[in-house]
Amino acid sequence: MNAQHPTKLRQILLALGLAAGLASHTAWAEEGEAEGTLHLTAKSVTTITRDVVPGAFDTTERQIPTMQILNLRGENIAGTGMFAYGSGFAAQQIASGSLPPARAADLAYGYVGWDGIDHKVRIQVGRQFVFSGAPRYVFMDGASAIVRLPANFRLDVYGGTAAFSGFQHEFDAPVIGTRLAWMPWTVGHIAAAFQDVSGSTEATRRTVGTDASLRIKSVTFTGLYAFDLLGRGMQEARIDGTWRPVPWLGIFARGEARDPLAYLPRNSIFTAFVQRTDGLAGLGFDIKTPGALYGNGSYDRYIIGDGHLDGYRAQLNVGLKLDDKGAYRTGVTYTRMYNGDNGYDQARIWCRGELPSHLTAALDLDSYYFFAPIRGVSQSLMATAAVRYQPTRGLTAGVDGQVWTNPYFTSQAMALISVTITDALFRPAPVAVAPPPKKADDDEGRAAFPASPGLAVNDRPLVMRGAL
């Protein structure tokens, strides 16, 4: 626990006390029941890192941080319309080479609220992300409300204190905002928004903007524009288009211009490097075939610093299900990136499978080849193996091992040990329900397309790289 933030531990204890109070009035529901219950997840992660061969600082460093994370979620708790969401963590540096052990604790987010009047009013209080339209979102400690009005109108209002720079401006940067949207979703939507952040000179921002979408058959356009009234001018302008000619193929295009300073506190060390407007234009696709193949690809061209530097990024991901259930998968990724000075080619291959005895294993090989050497090194290699063991519902243990070489240390080894417990461990197993009998006139001759998982973030096989 950092001495500079003694309130953080009290915040976490308050959140846990609130969760305990809600849980005492709530019966655990069966697996899969979304409402009327409070779900808890506790996870402990310990990482052991060691520079095997000295690198940039000609010394070997050993660090063993461990982190405990508690998440809770609940909707319509005890049938009252109340809901609660939260995530807090406590971290401890067990060993850290030449650095002294350190402790930290914080509440990443946590709020409670009420959803009622036929879901026309939703109110929440606490540490939360609030969608604010043109500036996209604000992270704050405070209260927010959503009111669904007649004629497809929606009103959002919020107020509190904005959180910037790792909560450095807690209770120092008051924020208020509102957004009014007309949302006939069969056609699209259009909204106007206002946001004011004041109190702290570094965090001051006053924004007006609009966001909109338009649907024309299989084509969807979305766009937004944000303008800073305090002299910074345009914060961001963006337009995206998506065309889905068939259910398994999507084609998209995007264009964006933004002022990076608009999203940084004015005391940030990065302001000296971003006195500019950045631009980006790109094309891409995603494919989710009725069979085993899925993937996506994109090409983005960007300009940094009014043309001082420009570059591009191209990537292609391809995944393959090796069985009908998707328990065994493999995939490859190729990426090429250039930033105006240097760049790299990246090639990655991974595979994962569900083994007998409640085991899941994954392998990942990720390599980078730099256009120009960095510290005399022209390539980097990361090799990872991971195993997950789930002896029963609600309990998972994992071990990851990784060896990594890059320009800043000749060789580094890393191990990650994790234990995850959910409330399913303490609840009875759900009772299996037999499927209804098949009727004689069912369409048995028509080929059924199995669901394709797509290439989402959670398809990444490793905790160190994503999720197993």
C-alpha positions as CSV (number, residue, x, y, z in Angstrom):
1,M,0.0,0.0,0.0
2,N,1.6,3.3,-1.1
3,A,1.8,5.8,1.7
4,Q,0.9,8.6,-0.7
5,H,-2.6,7.1,-1.3
6,P,-3.9,5.8,2.1
7,T,-7.5,6.1,0.8
8,K,-7.0,3.3,-1.7
9,L,-7.1,0.5,0.8
10,R,-10.2,2.0,2.4
11,Q,-11.8,2.1,-1.1
12,I,-11.1,-1.5,-1.7
13,L,-12.3,-2.5,1.8
14,L,-15.5,-0.5,1.2
15,A,-16.1,-2.2,-2.1
16,L,-15.5,-5.7,-0.6
17,G,-17.8,-4.8,2.3
18,L,-20.4,-3.7,-0.1
19,A,-20.0,-6.9,-2.1
20,A,-20.3,-9.0,1.1
21,G,-23.4,-7.2,2.1
22,L,-25.0,-7.7,-1.3
23,A,-23.9,-11.4,-1.3
24,S,-25.5,-12.0,2.1
25,H,-28.9,-11.0,0.6
26,T,-28.4,-13.0,-2.6
27,A,-28.8,-16.7,-3.4
28,W,-26.1,-18.1,-5.7
29,A,-27.7,-18.9,-9.0
30,E,-27.1,-21.8,-11.3
31,E,-24.4,-21.6,-13.9
32,G,-25.4,-19.4,-16.8
33,E,-28.1,-17.4,-15.0
34,A,-27.2,-13.8,-15.7
35,E,-29.6,-12.0,-13.3
36,G,-30.4,-12.2,-9.6
37,T,-27.0,-13.2,-8.5
38,L,-23.6,-11.8,-7.6
39,H,-20.6,-13.4,-9.3
40,L,-17.1,-13.2,-7.7
41,T,-13.7,-14.0,-9.3
42,A,-10.4,-14.0,-7.4
43,K,-7.1,-14.4,-9.2
44,S,-3.6,-14.5,-8.0
45,V,-0.7,-14.0,-10.4
46,T,3.0,-14.3,-9.7
47,T,5.6,-13.5,-12.3
48,I,9.3,-14.6,-11.9
49,T,11.6,-12.7,-14.3
50,R,15.3,-13.1,-14.7
51,D,17.8,-11.6,-17.2
52,V,19.7,-14.7,-18.1
53,V,22.5,-12.8,-19.8
54,P,23.3,-9.2,-19.1
55,G,22.0,-6.7,-21.6
56,A,21.6,-2.9,-21.6
57,F,22.8,-2.4,-18.0
58,D,25.4,-5.1,-17.9
59,T,23.8,-6.7,-14.9
60,T,21.2,-9.4,-14.2
61,E,18.0,-8.4,-12.5
62,R,15.6,-10.7,-10.8
63,Q,12.0,-9.5,-10.1
64,I,9.1,-11.5,-8.5
65,P,6.0,-9.4,-8.4
66,T,2.7,-11.0,-7.3
67,M,-0.8,-9.5,-7.7
68,Q,-4.2,-10.5,-6.3
69,I,-7.2,-9.4,-8.3
70,L,-10.8,-9.5,-7.2
71,N,-13.7,-8.9,-9.6
72,L,-17.4,-8.9,-8.9
73,R,-20.5,-8.4,-11.1
74,G,-24.2,-8.7,-10.5
75,E,-27.4,-7.6,-12.3
76,N,-30.9,-7.3,-10.8
77,I,-29.6,-8.4,-7.4
78,A,-32.3,-10.1,-5.4
79,G,-34.8,-8.9,-8.0
80,T,-34.4,-5.3,-6.9
81,G,-33.0,-3.8,-10.1
82,M,-29.7,-3.1,-8.2
83,F,-26.4,-4.0,-9.9
84,A,-22.7,-3.9,-8.9
85,Y,-19.5,-4.2,-10.8
86,G,-15.9,-3.8,-9.4
87,S,-12.3,-4.8,-9.8
88,G,-9.6,-4.2,-7.2
89,F,-6.0,-5.4,-6.8
90,A,-3.2,-5.6,-4.3
91,A,0.4,-6.1,-5.5
92,Q,3.6,-7.0,-3.7
93,Q,7.1,-7.2,-5.0
94,I,8.6,-10.3,-3.4
95,A,12.0,-9.8,-4.8
96,S,13.4,-7.1,-7.1
97,G,17.1,-7.3,-7.6
98,S,18.7,-4.0,-6.5
99,L,15.3,-2.3,-5.9
100,P,13.5,-2.5,-2.5
101,P,10.3,-4.4,-2.2
102,A,7.2,-2.4,-3.0
103,R,3.5,-2.6,-2.2
104,A,0.5,-1.1,-4.0
105,A,-3.3,-1.4,-3.9
106,D,-6.0,0.2,-5.9
107,L,-9.6,0.1,-7.1
108,A,-9.4,-0.2,-10.9
109,Y,-13.2,0.4,-11.1
110,G,-16.2,-0.1,-8.8
111,Y,-19.7,1.1,-8.9
112,V,-23.2,0.2,-7.8
113,G,-26.5,1.3,-9.3
114,W,-30.1,0.8,-10.1
115,D,-31.9,-0.1,-13.4
116,G,-35.6,0.3,-13.3
117,I,-38.9,1.7,-14.7
118,D,-38.8,-1.0,-17.5
119,H,-35.1,-0.3,-18.1
120,K,-35.8,3.4,-18.9
121,V,-33.6,4.7,-16.1
122,R,-30.1,3.5,-15.1
123,I,-28.2,5.3,-12.3
124,Q,-24.7,4.3,-11.1
125,V,-22.3,5.7,-8.5
126,G,-18.6,5.0,-8.1
127,R,-15.4,4.7,-10.1
128,Q,-16.5,4.2,-13.7
129,F,-16.0,4.7,-17.4
130,V,-18.7,6.9,-18.9
131,F,-19.4,7.0,-22.6
132,S,-19.4,10.7,-23.5
133,G,-19.9,10.7,-27.2
134,A,-17.4,13.0,-29.0
135,P,-14.5,12.6,-26.6
136,R,-15.6,8.9,-26.4
137,Y,-15.4,8.3,-22.7
138,V,-14.3,9.8,-19.4
139,F,-12.9,7.8,-16.4
140,M,-14.1,9.4,-13.2
141,D,-15.2,9.0,-9.6
142,G,-18.8,10.2,-9.5
143,A,-22.4,9.5,-10.6
144,S,-24.0,9.0,-14.0
145,A,-27.5,8.4,-15.3
146,I,-29.0,7.2,-18.5
147,V,-32.7,8.1,-19.2
148,R,-34.5,6.7,-22.2
149,L,-37.0,9.2,-23.4
150,P,-40.0,8.8,-25.8
151,A,-39.4,9.0,-29.6
152,N,-36.1,7.1,-29.4
153,F,-34.3,9.7,-27.5
154,R,-31.6,9.0,-24.8
155,L,-30.1,11.4,-22.3
156,D,-26.8,10.8,-20.5
157,V,-25.6,13.0,-17.7
158,Y,-22.6,12.6,-15.4
159,G,-20.5,14.4,-12.8
160,G,-17.7,13.8,-10.5
161,T,-13.9,14.1,-10.5
162,A,-11.9,13.0,-13.6
163,A,-9.0,10.5,-13.1
164,F,-5.9,11.3,-15.1
165,S,-2.3,10.1,-14.9
166,G,-3.0,7.1,-12.7
167,F,-5.4,8.8,-10.4
168,Q,-3.0,11.7,-9.7
169,H,-5.8,14.2,-10.0
170,E,-8.3,12.4,-7.7
171,F,-10.7,15.0,-6.2
172,D,-8.7,17.7,-8.1
173,A,-10.3,17.8,-11.5
174,P,-14.1,18.2,-11.4
175,V,-15.9,16.9,-14.5
176,I,-19.5,17.3,-15.8
177,G,-21.0,16.3,-19.0
178,T,-24.1,15.4,-21.0
179,R,-25.1,13.8,-24.2
180,L,-28.4,13.8,-26.0
181,A,-29.0,11.2,-28.7
182,W,-31.7,10.3,-31.2
183,M,-31.5,6.5,-31.7
184,P,-33.8,4.9,-34.3
185,W,-31.4,2.0,-34.6
186,T,-32.9,0.6,-37.8
187,V,-31.5,3.7,-39.5
188,G,-28.7,4.8,-37.2
189,H,-28.3,7.6,-34.6
190,I,-27.2,11.1,-34.1
191,A,-26.0,12.7,-30.9
192,A,-24.6,16.0,-29.5
193,A,-22.3,16.1,-26.4
194,F,-20.7,18.5,-24.0
195,Q,-17.9,17.8,-21.4
196,D,-16.1,20.1,-19.0
197,V,-13.0,19.2,-16.9
198,S,-11.7,21.9,-14.7
199,G,-10.0,22.6,-11.3
200,S,-6.6,21.2,-12.3
201,T,-4.6,23.3,-14.8
202,E,-3.0,20.2,-16.2
203,A,-6.3,18.4,-16.8
204,T,-8.5,21.3,-18.0
205,R,-10.6,20.5,-21.1
206,R,-13.9,21.8,-22.4
207,T,-15.3,19.8,-25.4
208,V,-18.3,19.9,-27.7
209,G,-18.9,17.4,-30.3
210,T,-21.2,15.1,-32.2
211,D,-21.3,11.4,-33.1
212,A,-23.5,9.6,-35.6
213,S,-24.1,6.4,-37.5
214,L,-26.0,5.4,-40.6
215,R,-27.2,2.0,-41.8
216,I,-28.0,1.3,-45.4
217,K,-28.7,-2.4,-45.9
218,S,-25.4,-4.2,-45.4
219,V,-23.3,-0.9,-45.1
220,T,-22.8,1.0,-41.9
221,F,-21.1,4.3,-41.4
222,T,-20.0,5.8,-38.1
223,G,-18.4,9.1,-37.4
224,L,-17.5,11.6,-34.7
225,Y,-16.1,15.1,-34.3
226,A,-14.8,16.7,-31.1
227,F,-13.7,20.3,-30.6
228,D,-11.9,21.9,-27.6
229,L,-13.4,25.3,-26.7
230,L,-10.4,26.3,-24.7
231,G,-8.1,27.0,-27.6
232,R,-6.7,23.6,-28.6
233,G,-9.1,23.4,-31.6
234,M,-10.0,20.0,-33.0
235,Q,-9.5,17.1,-30.7
236,E,-10.6,14.3,-33.1
237,A,-12.4,13.7,-36.3
238,R,-13.1,10.1,-37.5
239,I,-15.2,8.2,-39.9
240,D,-15.6,4.4,-40.3
241,G,-17.4,2.4,-42.9
242,T,-18.2,-1.3,-42.8
243,W,-19.7,-3.4,-45.6
244,R,-20.8,-7.0,-45.0
245,P,-21.8,-8.4,-48.4
246,V,-22.3,-11.9,-47.0
247,P,-22.6,-13.0,-43.3
248,W,-19.1,-14.4,-43.2
249,L,-17.2,-11.5,-44.8
250,G,-16.8,-8.0,-43.6
251,I,-14.9,-5.2,-45.3
252,F,-14.1,-1.9,-43.5
253,A,-12.4,1.4,-44.1
254,R,-11.4,4.2,-41.7
255,G,-10.0,7.6,-41.6
256,E,-8.9,9.7,-38.6
257,A,-7.3,13.0,-37.6
258,R,-6.6,13.8,-34.0
259,D,-4.6,16.0,-31.7
260,P,-2.8,13.7,-29.2
261,L,-2.5,16.5,-26.7
262,A,-6.2,16.5,-26.3
263,Y,-6.0,13.2,-24.5
264,L,-3.0,14.0,-22.4
265,P,-2.7,16.0,-19.1
266,R,-0.8,19.1,-19.7
267,N,1.9,18.1,-17.3
268,S,2.6,14.8,-19.2
269,I,6.2,14.3,-20.2
270,F,4.9,13.3,-23.7
271,T,3.6,16.7,-24.5
272,A,7.0,17.7,-25.8
273,F,6.9,15.0,-28.4
274,V,3.4,15.4,-29.7
275,Q,2.9,19.1,-30.8
276,R,1.1,18.0,-33.9
277,T,-2.0,16.5,-35.5
278,D,-1.8,12.8,-36.4
279,G,-3.7,11.4,-39.4
280,L,-4.5,7.8,-40.3
281,A,-6.3,6.0,-43.2
282,G,-6.9,2.3,-43.5
283,L,-8.6,-0.6,-45.1
284,G,-9.3,-4.1,-43.6
285,F,-11.4,-7.2,-43.7
286,D,-12.5,-10.0,-41.4
287,I,-13.6,-13.5,-42.4
288,K,-15.6,-16.0,-40.4
289,T,-16.3,-18.9,-42.8
290,P,-19.0,-21.5,-42.0
291,G,-16.2,-24.0,-41.7
292,A,-12.9,-24.1,-39.8
293,L,-11.2,-21.0,-41.2
294,Y,-11.3,-17.5,-39.7
295,G,-9.1,-14.5,-39.8
296,N,-8.6,-10.8,-40.5
297,G,-6.2,-8.4,-42.1
298,S,-5.7,-4.6,-42.4
299,Y,-3.5,-1.9,-43.9
300,D,-3.1,1.5,-42.2
301,R,-1.2,4.5,-43.4
302,Y,-0.5,7.2,-40.9
303,I,1.2,10.6,-40.7
304,I,2.9,11.8,-37.6
305,G,3.9,15.4,-36.9
306,D,2.4,17.1,-40.0
307,G,4.4,14.9,-42.4
308,H,7.7,14.9,-40.4
309,L,7.3,11.2,-40.0
310,D,5.0,8.8,-41.7
311,G,4.6,5.1,-41.9
312,Y,2.3,2.2,-42.3
313,R,1.2,-1.0,-40.6
314,A,0.0,-4.2,-42.5
315,Q,-1.1,-7.3,-40.7
316,L,-2.7,-10.7,-41.6
317,N,-4.1,-13.2,-39.1
318,V,-5.3,-16.6,-40.1
319,G,-6.8,-19.2,-37.6
320,L,-7.9,-22.8,-38.2
321,K,-10.1,-25.0,-36.0
322,L,-8.7,-28.5,-36.1
323,D,-11.9,-30.2,-34.8
324,D,-15.6,-29.5,-34.9
325,K,-15.8,-28.2,-31.4
326,G,-12.8,-25.8,-31.7
327,A,-11.0,-27.5,-28.8
328,Y,-7.8,-27.7,-31.0
329,R,-6.8,-24.6,-32.9
330,T,-3.8,-23.2,-34.6
331,G,-3.0,-19.8,-36.3
332,V,-0.4,-17.7,-37.9
333,T,0.2,-13.9,-37.9
334,Y,2.3,-11.7,-40.2
335,T,2.8,-8.0,-39.5
336,R,5.0,-5.4,-41.2
337,M,5.4,-2.0,-39.5
338,Y,7.4,1.1,-40.4
339,N,7.4,4.3,-38.3
340,G,9.5,6.6,-40.6
341,D,12.8,5.7,-39.0
342,N,12.8,2.0,-38.5
343,G,10.4,-0.9,-38.6
344,Y,10.1,-4.7,-38.4
345,D,8.6,-7.8,-39.9
346,Q,6.8,-10.0,-37.4
347,A,6.0,-13.7,-37.8
348,R,4.0,-15.6,-35.2
349,I,2.6,-19.1,-35.0
350,W,0.6,-20.5,-32.2
351,C,-1.4,-23.6,-31.3
352,R,-3.6,-24.7,-28.4
353,G,-5.6,-27.8,-27.5
354,E,-7.6,-29.4,-24.7
355,L,-5.8,-32.4,-23.4
356,P,-7.2,-35.2,-21.2
357,S,-7.4,-34.9,-17.5
358,H,-8.8,-31.3,-17.5
359,L,-5.7,-29.8,-19.1
360,T,-5.3,-27.1,-21.8
361,A,-1.9,-26.5,-23.4
362,A,-0.6,-23.8,-25.8
363,L,2.6,-23.0,-27.6
364,D,3.5,-19.6,-29.1
365,L,6.6,-18.6,-31.2
366,D,6.8,-14.9,-32.0
367,S,9.7,-13.4,-34.0
368,Y,10.7,-9.9,-35.0
369,Y,13.2,-8.8,-37.7
370,F,14.2,-5.1,-37.6
371,F,14.8,-3.1,-40.8
372,A,17.8,-1.5,-39.1
373,P,19.8,-3.0,-36.1
374,I,18.9,-1.7,-32.6
375,R,22.0,-1.7,-30.3
376,G,23.6,-4.0,-32.8
377,V,20.7,-6.6,-32.7
378,S,18.6,-7.3,-35.8
379,Q,16.0,-9.7,-34.4
380,S,14.0,-10.6,-31.4
381,L,12.5,-14.0,-30.5
382,M,9.8,-14.8,-27.9
383,A,8.9,-18.5,-27.2
384,T,6.1,-19.3,-24.8
385,A,4.5,-22.5,-23.5
386,A,1.4,-22.5,-21.2
387,V,-0.6,-25.1,-19.4
388,R,-4.0,-24.7,-17.6
389,Y,-5.5,-27.3,-15.2
390,Q,-9.1,-27.2,-14.2
391,P,-9.8,-30.0,-11.7
392,T,-13.4,-28.7,-11.0
393,R,-15.7,-26.0,-11.9
394,G,-14.6,-22.6,-10.6
395,L,-10.9,-23.5,-10.1
396,T,-8.1,-23.1,-12.6
397,A,-4.4,-23.2,-12.1
398,G,-1.9,-22.2,-14.7
399,V,1.9,-22.1,-15.5
400,D,3.5,-20.2,-18.3
401,G,7.1,-20.3,-19.3
402,Q,8.8,-17.8,-21.7
403,V,12.3,-17.1,-23.1
404,W,12.8,-13.8,-24.8
405,T,15.7,-12.2,-26.6
406,N,15.7,-8.5,-27.7
407,P,18.1,-5.6,-28.1
408,Y,17.8,-4.5,-24.5
409,F,18.8,-7.8,-22.8
410,T,20.6,-10.7,-24.5
411,S,18.3,-13.2,-23.0
412,Q,15.5,-13.2,-20.4
413,A,13.5,-16.0,-18.9
414,M,10.1,-15.6,-17.3
415,A,7.6,-17.8,-15.5
416,L,4.0,-17.0,-14.6
417,I,2.0,-18.9,-12.0
418,S,-1.7,-18.1,-11.7
419,V,-4.7,-19.4,-9.7
420,T,-8.2,-18.4,-10.5
421,I,-11.3,-19.1,-8.3
422,T,-14.8,-18.1,-9.2
423,D,-18.1,-18.5,-7.3
424,A,-19.0,-21.5,-9.4
425,L,-16.6,-23.5,-7.0
426,F,-19.1,-23.0,-4.1
427,R,-22.3,-23.6,-6.0
428,P,-24.0,-26.9,-7.0
429,A,-23.5,-28.0,-10.5
430,P,-26.3,-27.2,-12.8
431,V,-28.8,-29.9,-13.6
432,A,-28.6,-31.1,-17.2
433,V,-31.8,-30.7,-19.2
434,A,-32.5,-33.3,-21.8
435,P,-33.1,-31.8,-25.3
436,P,-36.6,-32.1,-26.7
437,P,-37.3,-35.1,-28.9
438,K,-36.6,-34.6,-32.6
439,K,-39.7,-34.5,-34.7
440,A,-40.0,-36.6,-37.8
441,D,-40.4,-33.6,-40.1
442,D,-37.3,-31.9,-38.9
443,D,-35.0,-30.8,-41.8
444,E,-32.4,-33.5,-41.4
445,G,-31.0,-33.3,-44.9
446,R,-29.9,-29.7,-44.8
447,A,-26.2,-29.2,-44.0
448,A,-25.7,-27.4,-40.7
449,F,-22.9,-24.8,-40.6
450,P,-21.0,-25.0,-37.3
451,A,-20.5,-21.8,-35.5
452,S,-17.2,-20.1,-36.3
453,P,-15.4,-18.4,-33.3
454,G,-13.9,-15.5,-35.2
455,L,-10.5,-14.1,-34.3
456,A,-11.2,-12.2,-31.0
457,V,-8.7,-11.1,-28.4
458,N,-9.5,-14.1,-26.2
459,D,-8.5,-16.5,-29.0
460,R,-4.9,-15.6,-28.2
461,P,-3.6,-18.7,-26.5
462,L,-1.4,-17.3,-23.7
463,V,-1.9,-15.2,-20.6
464,M,1.4,-13.5,-21.2
465,R,0.2,-12.5,-24.7
466,G,-3.5,-12.3,-24.2
467,A,-5.8,-15.1,-22.8
468,L,-5.7,-18.8,-22.7
